[in-house]
Amino acid sequence: MASRSSQLFARARRVIPGGVDSPVRAFGAVGGEPLFIARGEGPHIWDVDGRRYIDYVMSWGALPLGHAPAAVVEAVAAAARAGTSFGAPVEAEAALAEAIVEALPGAEQVRFVNSGTEAAMSALRLARAYTGRPGVVKFAGCYHGHADPFLVEAGSGALTHGHPSSPGVPEEAVRHTYIAPYNDLAAVERLFEERGRSIAAVIVEPVAANMGLVPPAPGFLEGLRALTRRHGALLIFDEVITGFRLAWGGAQVRYGVQPDLTCLGKVIGGGLPVGAYAGPREIMRRLSPEGPVYQAGTLSGNPLTMAAGLATLEALRRPGAYERLEAAARRLAEGLAAAAESLPAAGLPAAAAGAAPLQVVREGTLVGLFFAPRPPAAYADVLAADRARYARFFWEMLKRGVYLPPSPFEILFVSLAHDKDVLDRTAEAARDALEALGRAEAEEEEG
């Protein structure tokens, strides 16, 4: 008899394209059918068939407190009792904006939207208006949402499904999008030498987290800051993932590099739909109704989202929160790496001859997994990793009650609810999964 998840997937596919509302959820990169989730609590989720998993997707990073934290649930419930939406200003908008401004160096004003896509799209429009230039530099493998100018060599779901660009995006929409390799400052310098007078902005994930996890090379972010200032362009940090996840204030605080504009999402909504972009008043005042740059949204600043975001940031602001998040990520990464290293020492087959070993990459609170000879440093390295082996590892881990991202181009997220017991059980599951994977591959090679 088909599982409840399988039945629901068949039902959804009849009325939803691909059965999902965001492509990576369809499990296309790992094969098989997706799980339908019934509930979450702390570090765990339960599927509709009643199976429990340790969750490392955590709504793609939006849940640093874990699933259904009491403070967030209570804040949302209280806000809902007062009214779910007004299409008018509410006090919580100003309060959340104040918290963001306090945390981001150089930011003086914030505009809330409903997704990271809206935030990046709007920030680019604002940068173009402010500079009077059309061009934008983005990096291969970085993902900034699905707005037309950014769907060129994009990461995340676009990369997962093998279509870094999308039909329906006219050539005119990407005519002024210039691509450079991530971590290649010399390539950006050449672009500015060739097109500097037409470049409005450079947009970058300060830590690339939509092609797996690729940290910035030493001097890369600092070099982008210097280049954009020299040529009169703006620097936009897309911190939809890293903002309030990597540190209080995000990657710009961790690395000490101040962008002109910052895109945010995920954490600042506490698990509800949200996006925002922030910057100095000199730039932000160009937005309507104060200035001529138009951008609007009926549900922007929704009171439920603002309440959830405030409750989340209040919890993260407490002393030791980020130290605990980073300690959890460190224990996870070290446990996974030790699991991979233990198999050959025990005389067990970690892999068939020539199979790529597991590489565990950690940057602060973020963890990435690659089956590759070495940790990738650029987009080309990511594309060369063994995606089929990741897919098999994903299913072996799922059998053992661990829910990893269903794509080799996404990263693992911990929460404050991931305690030592959960993290150590994950490492044990990884050791068993890698042993099973290695034995199966060795048998296939012998057969």
HELIX and SHEET records of a PDB file:
HELIX    1   1 ARG A    4  VAL A   15  1                                  12    
HELIX    2   2 PRO A   17  GLY A   19  5                                   3    
HELIX    3   3 PRO A   23  ALA A   26  5                                   4    
HELIX    4   4 MET A   58  GLY A   61  1                                   4    
HELIX    5   5 ALA A   70  ALA A   82  1                                  13    
HELIX    6   6 GLU A   91  ALA A  103  1                                  13    
HELIX    7   7 GLY A  116  THR A  131  1                                  16    
HELIX    8   8 ASP A  148  PHE A  150  5                                   3    
HELIX    9   9 SER A  156  THR A  160  1                                   5    
HELIX   10  10 GLU A  171  VAL A  174  5                                   4    
HELIX   11  11 LEU A  185  ARG A  195  1                                  11    
HELIX   12  12 GLY A  196  SER A  198  5                                   3    
HELIX   13  13 PHE A  220  HIS A  231  1                                  12    
HELIX   14  14 ALA A  251  TYR A  255  1                                   5    
HELIX   15  15 LYS A  266  GLY A  269  5                                   4    
HELIX   16  16 ARG A  281  MET A  284  1                                   4    
HELIX   17  17 PRO A  303  LEU A  316  1                                  14    
HELIX   18  18 ALA A  321  ALA A  345  1                                  25    
HELIX   19  19 TYR A  379  ALA A  384  1                                   6    
HELIX   20  20 ARG A  387  LYS A  399  1                                  13    
HELIX   21  21 LYS A  420  GLU A  446  1                                  27    
SHEET    1   A 4 ILE A  37  GLU A  41  0                                        
SHEET    2   A 4 HIS A  44  ASP A  47 -1                                        
SHEET    3   A 4 ARG A  52  ASP A  55 -1                                        
SHEET    4   A 4 VAL A 402  TYR A 403  1                                        
SHEET    1   B 7 GLN A 109  VAL A 113  0                                        
SHEET    2   B 7 GLY A 275  GLY A 279 -1                                        
SHEET    3   B 7 LEU A 261  GLY A 265 -1                                        
SHEET    4   B 7 LEU A 234  ASP A 238  1                                        
SHEET    5   B 7 ILE A 199  VAL A 204  1                                        
SHEET    6   B 7 GLY A 135  PHE A 139  1                                        
SHEET    7   B 7 THR A 177  ALA A 180  1                                        
SHEET    1   C 3 LEU A 358  GLU A 363  0                                        
SHEET    2   C 3 LEU A 366  PHE A 371 -1                                        
SHEET    3   C 3 LEU A 412  PHE A 413 -1                                        
END                                                                             
